[in-house]
Amino acid sequence: MIKITQTRSQIGQSRRHRGTLRALGLGKIGSSVEKPESPVLAGMLRKVRHLVQVEEV
C-alpha cells in the first residue's frame, strides 16, 4: 500500500494535473489516501510528483 498526501495547492496547475489529483481522491492540501501499488498509480504519481508526498505503508 502507498499513502499519498497532497502537499501543494492545485491552483495554477494545468487542467491535466488537477484531473489527476481528483482521480487520486485528493482535493485539499493535507488530505491523504491509501492505495494499492500498481503501474497505473505509478504513472499518475509521476505526473503530479511536485504536488504530493508519497510513502509506503
DSSP file (Angstrom, degrees, kcal/mol; ACC not computed):
  #  RESIDUE AA STRUCTURE BP1 BP2  ACC     N-H-->O    O-->H-N    N-H-->O    O-->H-N    TCO  KAPPA ALPHA  PHI   PSI    X-CA   Y-CA   Z-CA
    1    1 A M              0   0    0      0, 0.0    56,-2.2     0, 0.0     2,-0.4   0.000 360.0 360.0 360.0 149.1    0.0    0.0    0.0
    2    2 A I  E     -AB  35  56A   0     33,-3.0    33,-2.5    54,-0.2     2,-0.5  -0.982 360.0-146.5-124.0 133.5    1.1    3.6   -0.7
    3    3 A K  E     -AB  34  55A   0     52,-3.4    52,-2.2    -2,-0.4     2,-0.5  -0.890  16.3-165.9 -99.8 125.5    0.0    6.6    1.3
    4    4 A I  E     -AB  33  54A   0     29,-3.0    29,-2.0    -2,-0.5     2,-0.4  -0.954   5.3-174.6-116.1 125.4   -0.3    9.8   -0.8
    5    5 A T  E     -AB  32  53A   0     48,-2.6    48,-2.8    -2,-0.5     2,-0.4  -0.978  24.1-129.6-122.3 129.5   -0.6   13.2    0.8
    6    6 A Q  E     + B   0  52A   0     25,-2.3    24,-2.9    -2,-0.4    46,-0.3  -0.658  30.9 170.1 -77.7 126.8   -1.2   16.4   -1.1
    7    7 A T        +     0   0    0     44,-2.7     2,-0.3    -2,-0.4    45,-0.2   0.595  57.5  44.7-113.7 -17.5    1.4   19.0   -0.1
    8    8 A R  S    S-     0   0    0     43,-1.7    -1,-0.1    20,-0.1    22,-0.1  -0.912  86.9 -96.9-130.2 158.4    0.9   21.8   -2.5
    9    9 A S        -     0   0    0     -2,-0.3    19,-0.1     1,-0.1    -2,-0.1  -0.318  15.2-142.4 -71.9 150.8   -2.1   23.6   -4.0
   10   10 A Q    >   +     0   0    0     17,-0.2     3,-1.8     2,-0.1     2,-0.2   0.501  67.4 115.7 -88.6  -4.8   -3.7   22.7   -7.3
   11   11 A I  T 3  S+     0   0    0      1,-0.3     3,-0.1     7,-0.0    -2,-0.1  -0.465  81.4  18.4 -64.1 131.1   -4.3   26.4   -8.0
   12   12 A G  T 3  S+     0   0    0      1,-0.3    -1,-0.3    -2,-0.2     2,-0.2   0.398  99.3 120.6  87.8  -2.6   -2.3   27.5  -11.0
   13   13 A Q  S <  S-     0   0    0     -3,-1.8    -1,-0.3     1,-0.1    -3,-0.1  -0.493  71.5 -90.1 -89.6 164.1   -1.7   23.9  -12.2
   14   14 A S     >  -     0   0    0     -2,-0.2     4,-2.2     1,-0.1     5,-0.2  -0.227  34.8-110.6 -68.5 162.2   -2.7   22.6  -15.6
   15   15 A R  H  > S+     0   0    0      1,-0.2     4,-2.2     2,-0.2     5,-0.2   0.854 119.2  56.8 -61.4 -35.4   -6.1   21.0  -16.1
   16   16 A R  H  > S+     0   0    0      2,-0.2     4,-1.8     1,-0.2    -1,-0.2   0.896 107.6  46.9 -64.6 -41.4   -4.4   17.6  -16.6
   17   17 A H  H  > S+     0   0    0      2,-0.2     4,-2.2     1,-0.2    -2,-0.2   0.905 111.7  50.5 -68.4 -41.4   -2.7   17.9  -13.2
   18   18 A R  H  X S+     0   0    0     -4,-2.2     4,-2.0     1,-0.2    -2,-0.2   0.898 110.6  50.3 -62.8 -39.9   -5.9   18.9  -11.4
   19   19 A G  H  X S+     0   0    0     -4,-2.2     4,-2.3     2,-0.2    -1,-0.2   0.875 108.4  52.3 -65.0 -37.9   -7.7   16.0  -13.0
   20   20 A T  H  X S+     0   0    0     -4,-1.8     4,-1.7     2,-0.2    -2,-0.2   0.914 109.0  49.5 -65.7 -42.0   -5.0   13.6  -11.9
   21   21 A L  H  X>S+     0   0    0     -4,-2.2     5,-2.6     1,-0.2     4,-0.7   0.912 111.5  49.7 -61.2 -42.1   -5.3   14.8   -8.3
   22   22 A R  H ><5S+     0   0    0     -4,-2.0     3,-0.9     1,-0.2    -2,-0.2   0.898 109.0  51.7 -63.7 -41.2   -9.1   14.4   -8.4
   23   23 A A  H 3<5S+     0   0    0     -4,-2.3    -1,-0.2     1,-0.3    -2,-0.2   0.810 106.5  54.6 -66.7 -29.6   -8.7   10.9   -9.8
   24   24 A L  H 3<5S-     0   0    0     -4,-1.7    -1,-0.3    -5,-0.2    -2,-0.2   0.648 121.0-110.0 -76.3 -14.3   -6.4   10.1   -6.9
   25   25 A G  T <<5S+     0   0    0     -3,-0.9     2,-0.3    -4,-0.7    -3,-0.2   0.655  77.2 126.3  93.9  17.7   -9.0   11.2   -4.4
   26   26 A L      < +     0   0    0     -5,-2.6    -1,-0.3    -6,-0.2    -2,-0.1  -0.728  14.3 144.2-106.9 157.5   -7.2   14.4   -3.3
   27   27 A G        +     0   0    0      1,-0.5     2,-0.3    -2,-0.3   -17,-0.2   0.388  59.4  50.3-159.9 -29.6   -8.5   17.9   -3.3
   28   28 A K  S >  S-     0   0    0    -19,-0.1     3,-2.0   -18,-0.0    -1,-0.5  -0.897  88.3 -94.4-123.2 152.5   -7.2   19.9   -0.4
   29   29 A I  T 3  S+     0   0    0     -2,-0.3   -22,-0.2     1,-0.3     3,-0.1  -0.425 112.8  24.3 -62.0 133.0   -3.7   20.4    1.0
   30   30 A G  T 3  S+     0   0    0    -24,-2.9    -1,-0.3     1,-0.3     2,-0.1   0.259  88.2 132.3  94.2 -11.6   -3.1   17.9    3.7
   31   31 A S    <   -     0   0    0     -3,-2.0   -25,-2.3   -25,-0.1    -1,-0.3  -0.489  37.6-163.7 -74.6 146.4   -5.6   15.3    2.5
   32   32 A S  E     -A    5   0A   0    -27,-0.2     2,-0.3    -2,-0.1   -27,-0.2  -0.938  13.9-176.6-132.2 151.1   -4.3   11.7    2.3
   33   33 A V  E     -A    4   0A   0    -29,-2.0   -29,-3.0    -2,-0.3     2,-0.5  -0.976  18.2-139.6-140.0 154.5   -5.4    8.5    0.7
   34   34 A E  E     +A    3   0A   0     -2,-0.3   -31,-0.2   -31,-0.2    -2,-0.0  -0.975  27.8 172.1-116.5 128.8   -4.0    4.9    0.7
   35   35 A K  E     -A    2   0A   0    -33,-2.5   -33,-3.0    -2,-0.5     2,-0.2  -0.949  36.2-102.9-133.7 151.6   -4.0    3.0   -2.5
   36   36 A P        -     0   0    0      0, 0.0     2,-0.2     0, 0.0     5,-0.1  -0.497  47.9-100.9 -72.2 145.5   -2.5   -0.4   -3.6
   37   37 A E        +     0   0    0     -2,-0.2     3,-0.1     4,-0.1     0, 0.0  -0.461  57.4 149.8 -69.9 133.6    0.7   -0.1   -5.6
   38   38 A S     >  -     0   0    0     -2,-0.2     4,-2.1     1,-0.1     5,-0.1  -0.975  57.8-108.0-156.6 161.8    0.2   -0.5   -9.4
   39   39 A P  H  > S+     0   0    0      0, 0.0     4,-1.8     0, 0.0     5,-0.1   0.863 119.2  53.8 -62.8 -35.5    1.8    0.6  -12.7
   40   40 A V  H  > S+     0   0    0      1,-0.2     4,-1.9     2,-0.2     5,-0.1   0.930 109.3  47.6 -64.2 -44.9   -1.2    2.9  -13.3
   41   41 A L  H  > S+     0   0    0      1,-0.2     4,-2.6     2,-0.2     5,-0.2   0.886 108.0  55.9 -62.8 -39.8   -0.8    4.6   -9.9
   42   42 A A  H  X S+     0   0    0     -4,-2.1     4,-1.9     1,-0.2    -1,-0.2   0.889 107.5  49.3 -61.2 -39.6    2.9    5.0  -10.5
   43   43 A G  H  X S+     0   0    0     -4,-1.8     4,-1.4     2,-0.2    -1,-0.2   0.893 110.8  49.3 -66.5 -40.2    2.2    6.9  -13.8
   44   44 A M  H  X S+     0   0    0     -4,-1.9     4,-1.3     1,-0.2    -2,-0.2   0.913 111.9  48.5 -64.6 -42.5   -0.3    9.2  -12.0
   45   45 A L  H  < S+     0   0    0     -4,-2.6    -1,-0.2     1,-0.2    -2,-0.2   0.858 106.8  56.1 -67.7 -34.6    2.1    9.9   -9.2
   46   46 A R  H >< S+     0   0    0     -4,-1.9     3,-0.7     1,-0.2    -1,-0.2   0.862 105.6  53.0 -63.3 -34.4    4.9   10.7  -11.7
   47   47 A K  H 3< S+     0   0    0     -4,-1.4    -1,-0.2     1,-0.2    -2,-0.2   0.837 122.0  27.8 -70.5 -33.8    2.7   13.3  -13.3
   48   48 A V  T >X S+     0   0    0     -4,-1.3     3,-2.2     1,-0.1     4,-0.9  -0.001  78.0 126.7-118.0  28.8    1.9   15.2  -10.1
   49   49 A R  T <4 S+     0   0    0     -3,-0.7    -1,-0.1     1,-0.3     3,-0.1   0.734  71.4  59.9 -62.2 -22.4    5.1   14.4   -8.1
   50   50 A H  T 34 S+     0   0    0     -3,-0.2    -1,-0.3     1,-0.2    -2,-0.1   0.558 109.3  43.7 -80.6  -7.1    5.7   18.1   -7.4
   51   51 A L  T <4 S+     0   0    0     -3,-2.2   -44,-2.7   -44,-0.1   -43,-1.7   0.546 111.5  50.8-110.9 -12.1    2.3   18.3   -5.6
   52   52 A V  E  <  -B    6   0A   0     -4,-0.9     2,-0.4   -46,-0.3   -46,-0.2  -0.822  62.8-138.1-129.4 163.2    2.2   15.2   -3.4
   53   53 A Q  E     -B    5   0A   0    -48,-2.8   -48,-2.6    -2,-0.3     2,-0.4  -0.985  23.4-159.2-119.6 133.8    4.3   13.3   -0.9
   54   54 A V  E     +B    4   0A   0     -2,-0.4     2,-0.3   -50,-0.2   -50,-0.2  -0.933  15.8 166.6-119.2 134.0    4.4    9.5   -1.2
   55   55 A E  E     -B    3   0A   0    -52,-2.2   -52,-3.4    -2,-0.4     2,-0.2  -0.996  34.2-114.9-144.0 147.9    5.3    7.0    1.5
   56   56 A E  E      B    2   0A   0     -2,-0.3   -54,-0.2   -54,-0.2    -2,-0.0  -0.580 360.0 360.0 -81.3 142.7    4.9    3.2    1.7
   57   57 A V              0   0    0    -56,-2.2   -55,-0.2    -2,-0.2    -1,-0.1   0.353 360.0 360.0-112.2 360.0    2.6    1.8    4.4
